[in-house]
Amino acid sequence: MPAVITPPAPFANAPRPFERYQLAMPNSPTAAKIARDFVGTLLRTGPHSALADDARLCVSEVVANVYCHTRSRLVRVEVTVDGDQVAIHVTDDAPGPLPDPPERPEGEGGRGLLVVDGLATSWGSSTRQANSRRTNTVWFVLTPPGRDTEPDTSPATAAPDARPGTGARSGSGPTGSRPHR
């Protein structure tokens, strides 16, 4: 009779693998809704449902900014779920500079990054040049209320080519520098 080998039980404190999801879409008037629905579906169907509404709102604002302020043909959304936190990167391939959030928006628009600043644990932006192609990325990290709000900057959630923000929601607001909070 052949021997039966039972695999060992997983370590109790073994790191949980992260999950990464990507969406690429045309930069169109419907891109914000598509991104919002994508992120909402991902988070509501798993253990991160408490973050779904904030994530939907933030990604919608950032993708809408790409549509309104760039001539990028493509928008990419990457969602990384790692433990209790969610990191979302929105990337365009527009050659222009990244916008700074207004300190006091007086008009009807212009509040997208202020919304992200108010809801995200940390956020920032980066520009990457590869060959003749330049990409801009706005990223943000969300953690559940009551959790330690210092973001995990492990490779799974860190922004490419950007320094992490400074942490908690108690920040004084946008400073004009690239990593925020």
WOFENFEN-V644708 format. One record per run of one state. SS is the DSSP state (H for helix, E for strand, C for the rest). FROM is the first residue (numbers start at 1). TO is the last residue. Records with the same first field share a line. If there is no record, write none. Layout:
# WOFENFEN-V644708
SS = FROM-TO  FROM-TO
This chain:
# WOFENFEN-V644708
C = 1-18  27-30  45-48  70-73  83-84  93-111  120-121  131-132  144-179  181-181
E = 19-26  74-82  85-92  122-130  133-143  180-180
H = 31-44  49-69  112-119
